[in-house]
Amino acid sequence: RNYRAKIKKCDLIGFKYDQDGVLWHGNECNIAFRDITFLKLLRDITADFDEKYRNKLFLEAGRDMGKGFGKHFKSQIYPKELKKNDISFNQLPKAERLRLWSEYDSSTGWGLISVIDMGKTLYITSKHRSLFDEETGGKCFSYTMAGYAESVVNKIMSDLGVEYTLSDDDVDTSDNEIILFHLIPIHH
């Protein structure tokens, strides 16, 4: 009985279960479990790693995740779910691309993502009440999120002739609810 109420509630907020028990958000297949379980998994897997190596590991994992999602966002999610009029993704200005991505990913449970374009530097923040808590492995996820955002931004901007990198591989995790990082252009 509670199960059916939970399914009905999920249906109201954009998530749907299919007949096989798979959770969907729009056209995306999802899983759901408690934040604390996810963060402990990250922390426990890397408990014996030194901090510098662990941060690099999660940064690279995030970069890898973001490459696939950025391509998918541009070629599948935008045309099927977000496209208005007959404007192709490549016709959108930089600011609109960043807005659409940050709003879309803000609806997936990974935190409220915002991007401020200050010309050459993109300031990206993500706010979430529990995902970035250092006590439970949130620092690992902070680096994953930074790498992910870097790759997504690069994929959705690929036709504009600019590529970004994380400034000094620096992720500000001093707040347990907000992470902040800067993306700067790579000069080729």
N, C-alpha and C positions, 0 to 999 in steps of 0.2 A: 504494500500500500504506500509506504513512504517512497519506495522506488518510483512509482508512477507519478507521485507529486513532484519528485525531483526532476523527472523527465519533462513534465509539463512546464515547470519553472524554467528549465534550460531552453525549451522551445521558445519561450517568450523573450529571451535575451539573445537570440541569434544562434544558439547551439541546438543541434538536433541529434537524436539517436536514431540509427536505422534499425531494421529488424534483426541485425546480427549483434547489436549492442555497441556498435562503433559510434563514437562521438564526432560530430561534424560541426565546423564553424564555417558557414558558407559552403564553399566547395572543398574545404580543407579538412582532411582527416586529423583528429586530435586525440590526445589522451589527457586525463586529468588525475592528479593526485596532490596531496597536501604539499605546500611549499616546504615545510620542514623536512619531509621525506626526501624531496628532490635535493635540497641543500645538504643534508647529511650524506646523501649518496656522493655528491661532489667532494665534500670534505673528507669523507672516509676513504675514498679511492686514492686520494693524494696525501694522506696523513703523513707519510714518510718522506715526502718531497720537500726540498727547501723552497722558501717563498718565491725566490726569483724564477726558479724552474717551473713551479706551479703556475705562477702568473702567466708566464710565456706559453705554457701548455694550454691554458684555458683561452688565452688571447688567440692562439692559432686555431683552436677548435671553433671559436666563434667566427673567425674569418672564413673558415671552411663552410660553416653553416650558412653564413650570409651570402656567399657566392651563389649557392643554389637558390636561396630564397629571393635574392635580388633579381635574378634572371626570371624566376617564376612570377614574381610580382609584376615585372614589366611586360612579360609576354602572355600571362594567363589571368592573374588576378585583376589587373587594371582593365583589360578589355571585357572581361566577363562580369565584373562586379562594380567597377568604379567609373567606367567611361561615360562621359556625358557628350551629347551631340556626336559629331563624327571626328573628334580630335584624337589623333593617334598619340601614344605615349611620347614619342620623339618630338611632337609638336608642343608639348607642355614646357613652360618655362621652369627653370631650376627650382624656384620657390614653391611652385605647385607640386612638383614631383616630391620634394621633401615633405611638404604638408600632407599629401596623400599617404606616403609611406608612414610617417609618424602617427597619423590618425589611425591607419589600419593596424599597425603593430600595437598601438595603445589599446586596441579592442581585444587583444588576444591573451591578456593576463600577465604579460611580461613587464608591466609597469606603464606609467604615463610618459610617453616619449615626446620630447620637444626638441626642435632644432632652431637655432638662431644663426642666421647667415650674416657674418660680419665682414663680408667681402671675401677675403682670402681664407679666413678661418671659420669653420662651422663649430659652434658650441652645442653639444648634445647632452641633454640630461635625461635621466630616466628615474622616475619616482615610483617606489613600491613599498608598502608598509613592512614587508617581511623578506623580500628576495635578496636584499643587500646587507642583511644583518651578519656581521663578521663572526659572531659567536656560532652561527649555524652553517657556516660555509658560504656565506653571501659574497665574500671577497672573490671566491672562485667564479661565481656567476657574474660578478661585476666585470671581470676581465673577459668572460665569454660574451657578454652583452656589448662591450666596447669593440671587440673584434668583429662581431656580427654586424654592428652598425657600420663600421668602416667598409666592410665588403658590400653591404646592401647599397650604401651611398655610391660606391664606385660602380656597381652594376647599373643602378638607375640613372647615373650620369655618364655612362660610358660613351655615348654619342656626342657629348659636349666638349670632348677634348681635355678634360681635367680629371686627374686622379688624386685621391686624398690618402693620407696616412695618419695614423694616430700620432699626435705630437709627443715625441720622446717615449712612446709606449707608456704614457702616464695616464692613469685612471685615478681620479680623486674618489676615494672610498671613505673619507673621514666622517661622513654622515651615514648612519645605518639605514636611512630611507631613500637617499638620493645619491646617484652616481653622476659624475660630471667628467667629460673628456672633450678634447679638442681634436678636430681633424684639420690638417693643413695640406695644401697642395704639394704634390711631388713635382719637382721641376726636372724634366727629362732633358 
